[in-house]
Amino acid sequence: MDLRWQKRLKVRRVSTIAIIASLLILSLFAGFTIYGNKVGNFVINVNNDGVKLSLSIHDDLSEPTDRLTFSGMAQISDITYSELPEDIAIKETSKGVQGEKSVDHEYLAFSFYLINYSSRAVDYDMDLNLIDTVGDPLPIIRVMLIEGDRNVSDLSNRIYAKAENDDAARQYLKDGLERCGGVYESEDFDIENKRLFSVQGKDLGVSAAQKYTVILWIEGCDKECTNERLGSRVKMQLDIFGY
């Protein structure tokens, strides 16, 4: 075998190894899944007790329904709070597209309107319930709830996360977020009741509508955002109960 052929084989072997390594890396960073109770989809349900609440994804409140289904995500990578688009609450309904995701598939966001078709003002509970997990995704998941068309950085927005174990862990996260360019306060997941958040709405008027945007992301500045979380899955459902 001449030297030129040996060199050609060596280059081919090196190229093959590089391609395999690249595919493995891509596979690792495409392994975090967020989806809903219906396989592959994120579901919002409305349950009524003597009242009539409906849902719509459209700014003109057309096509009301008691169930919305958004596409889940099979490829979600880590980002941080400061990297979320400021005007995402407006963008998510401007095109009337269900479950529209970012170009880089870095987070899941969707907007909807809750509409009161009852003959009186209505109160309601809105719970993001945890259905199932594979692996241990909860320490690095963040959930933001935006009311109306507020910007992401509005301090009125609620952000939910798993509670840090101790003061040292909380300080470590704060320092990490400062380095990432965006510190935020969060409320704790209700892990005991398998709930990521629970919100109560009051006095939604007759024919009135309240817009909500839900954003889920993996907080890359959390020290627990490591390769051990890759391949994890989380399954959840948003339930709204009017009364």
Secondary structure, DSSP 8 states (H G I E B T S, - for coil): --HHHHHHHHHHHHHHHHHHHHHHHHHHTT--EEEESSTTEEEEEEEESSS-EEEESSTT--S-BSEEEEE-BS---EE-GGGS-TTHHHHHHHT--TT---TT--EEEEEEEEEE-SSS-EEEEEEEEEEEEESS-GGGEEEEEEETT--TT-TTSEEEE---SSHHHHHHHHHHHHHHT-----EE-BGGGTEEEEEEEEEE-TT-EEEEEEEEEEETTSTT-SGGGTT-EEEEEEEEEE-
